[in-house]
Amino acid sequence: MAKVYLLLGGNLGDRNYYIQKSEQLIVSELGSIITKSSIYETEPWGFKHKQNFYNRVVLINTKFNPHELLKKIHTIENNLGRGRGSRQYSSRTVDIDILFYDDMILNEKDLIIPHSQLHNRRFVLKPMCEIKPEFLHPLMNVTVSELLSICKDNLIVNKIGSEAPNNKF
């Protein structure tokens, strides 16, 4: 069984519903959820939109190899109304990204592991640090906590239900 960190997110419709439904489908289609972060409300990254995203990192155990996993993730996204347009960054009901797959390094046209932009995104690093701050990025050879401390992304990332509305990690 592989340990895989996934980022769940979306900013269209009932954001909480889509996070919960994604988790249900992950359990039924991909494997068991070992742990998960809080939900964070985050500003859109790479584009402007009036509706912020909800994001959460989950750690799963799966029997699927990375390519099988990606195919199943795309099926889950499609079943939850994810549209894939020509724009790389856009609003969506749900997006599920593979962040890490054990300590694997994979660089192929259709799949890059670890996720190629995670070190540049506070909305990924903050929930990742909540559940595994000492996780060592296999390419950069630094922890995700260290990555967060040097991340230049200044978009607001708030834990849902947190007391301080603009707290930054």
C-alpha positions as CSV (number, residue, x, y, z in Angstrom):
1,M,0.0,0.0,0.0
2,A,1.2,3.5,-0.9
3,K,0.8,6.5,1.3
4,V,-0.4,9.4,-0.9
5,Y,-1.1,13.0,0.0
6,L,-3.9,14.6,-2.0
7,L,-5.1,18.2,-2.1
8,L,-8.9,18.6,-2.4
9,G,-10.3,21.9,-3.4
10,G,-13.0,23.8,-5.2
11,N,-14.8,27.2,-5.3
12,L,-18.1,26.6,-7.1
13,G,-21.4,25.5,-5.6
14,D,-21.5,24.2,-2.0
15,R,-17.8,24.0,-1.3
16,N,-18.2,22.0,1.9
17,Y,-20.4,19.5,0.2
18,Y,-17.9,18.9,-2.6
19,I,-15.0,18.4,-0.1
20,Q,-17.2,15.9,1.8
21,K,-18.4,14.1,-1.3
22,S,-14.8,13.9,-2.6
23,E,-13.8,12.2,0.6
24,Q,-16.6,9.7,0.4
25,L,-15.6,8.8,-3.2
26,I,-11.9,8.6,-2.3
27,V,-12.8,6.1,0.4
28,S,-15.0,4.0,-2.0
29,E,-12.8,4.3,-5.0
30,L,-9.2,4.9,-4.0
31,G,-8.4,3.7,-0.5
32,S,-8.7,4.6,3.1
33,I,-8.2,8.1,4.5
34,I,-5.6,7.9,7.3
35,T,-5.8,11.6,8.3
36,K,-6.9,14.9,7.0
37,S,-6.3,18.6,7.6
38,S,-8.8,21.2,8.6
39,I,-10.5,22.9,5.7
40,Y,-8.9,26.2,4.7
41,E,-10.5,29.0,2.8
42,T,-8.1,30.4,0.2
43,E,-8.0,33.1,-2.4
44,P,-7.8,31.8,-6.0
45,W,-4.2,31.2,-7.1
46,G,-3.3,32.2,-10.7
47,F,-6.6,33.9,-11.5
48,K,-9.3,36.2,-10.1
49,H,-12.7,35.1,-8.9
50,K,-15.2,36.5,-6.3
51,Q,-15.6,33.1,-4.7
52,N,-12.7,31.7,-2.6
53,F,-11.7,28.1,-2.6
54,Y,-12.0,25.5,0.2
55,N,-9.0,23.3,0.4
56,R,-8.0,20.3,2.5
57,V,-5.1,17.8,2.4
58,V,-5.8,14.1,3.0
59,L,-3.4,11.3,3.5
60,I,-4.6,8.0,2.0
61,N,-3.5,4.4,1.7
62,T,-4.0,3.1,-1.8
63,K,-3.2,0.0,-3.8
64,F,-3.2,1.9,-7.1
65,N,-0.1,2.9,-9.0
66,P,0.2,6.7,-9.8
67,H,-1.3,6.4,-13.3
68,E,-4.2,4.3,-12.1
69,L,-4.8,6.7,-9.2
70,L,-4.8,9.7,-11.6
71,K,-7.3,8.1,-13.9
72,K,-9.6,7.3,-10.9
73,I,-9.2,10.9,-9.6
74,H,-10.3,12.3,-12.9
75,T,-13.4,10.0,-12.8
76,I,-14.3,11.3,-9.3
77,E,-13.8,14.9,-10.5
78,N,-15.9,14.4,-13.6
79,N,-18.7,12.7,-11.5
80,L,-18.7,15.8,-9.3
81,G,-19.2,18.2,-12.2
82,R,-15.6,19.2,-12.8
83,G,-15.3,20.8,-16.2
84,R,-12.0,21.0,-17.9
85,G,-11.6,24.0,-20.1
86,S,-8.7,25.4,-22.0
87,R,-7.6,27.6,-19.2
88,Q,-5.1,26.1,-16.7
89,Y,-6.4,27.9,-13.7
90,S,-10.2,28.4,-13.4
91,S,-13.1,28.0,-11.0
92,R,-14.3,24.4,-10.4
93,T,-16.6,22.3,-8.2
94,V,-13.7,20.0,-7.3
95,D,-10.0,19.6,-8.0
96,I,-8.0,16.7,-6.6
97,D,-4.2,16.9,-6.9
98,I,-1.6,14.3,-6.1
99,L,0.9,16.1,-3.9
100,F,3.2,13.2,-2.9
101,Y,3.1,9.5,-3.6
102,D,5.3,7.9,-0.9
103,D,8.8,9.4,-1.7
104,M,8.4,8.8,-5.4
105,I,9.8,11.1,-8.0
106,L,8.0,11.0,-11.4
107,N,8.3,13.4,-14.2
108,E,6.2,12.5,-17.2
109,K,4.1,14.5,-19.6
110,D,0.8,13.7,-17.9
111,L,1.9,13.2,-14.3
112,I,4.5,14.9,-12.2
113,I,5.1,13.7,-8.6
114,P,5.8,15.5,-6.3
115,H,3.4,18.1,-7.6
116,S,5.5,20.7,-9.4
117,Q,4.0,23.8,-7.9
118,L,3.3,22.8,-4.3
119,H,6.3,24.7,-2.9
120,N,4.9,27.9,-4.4
121,R,1.4,27.6,-2.9
122,R,0.6,28.6,0.7
123,F,-2.9,26.9,0.3
124,V,-1.1,23.6,-0.2
125,L,1.7,23.9,2.3
126,K,-0.4,25.2,5.2
127,P,-2.8,22.2,5.4
128,M,0.0,19.9,4.6
129,C,2.0,21.2,7.5
130,E,-1.0,20.7,9.8
131,I,-0.9,16.9,9.3
132,K,2.8,16.2,8.5
133,P,5.1,19.3,8.9
134,E,8.2,17.0,8.9
135,F,7.4,15.4,5.6
136,L,10.6,15.6,3.5
137,H,10.1,16.8,-0.1
138,P,12.0,14.1,-2.0
139,L,13.4,16.5,-4.7
140,M,14.1,19.5,-2.6
141,N,15.3,17.6,0.4
142,V,13.6,20.0,2.9
143,T,10.5,19.6,5.0
144,V,7.2,21.0,4.0
145,S,7.4,23.2,7.2
146,E,10.6,24.7,5.8
147,L,9.0,25.2,2.4
148,L,6.1,27.1,4.1
149,S,8.6,29.3,6.0
150,I,10.2,30.4,2.7
151,C,7.1,30.4,0.5
152,K,6.7,33.7,-1.3
153,D,2.9,33.3,-1.9
154,N,1.2,36.0,0.0
155,L,-2.4,35.0,-0.7
156,I,-4.7,34.7,2.4
157,V,-5.2,31.1,3.7
158,N,-7.5,30.9,6.7
159,K,-8.5,27.8,8.6
160,I,-12.3,27.5,8.7
161,G,-13.5,28.4,12.1
162,S,-10.2,30.0,13.2
163,E,-10.4,33.0,15.5
164,A,-8.1,35.3,13.6
165,P,-9.5,36.1,10.1
166,N,-6.2,36.9,8.5
167,N,-3.8,34.6,10.3
168,K,-0.8,33.4,8.3
169,F,1.2,30.4,9.2
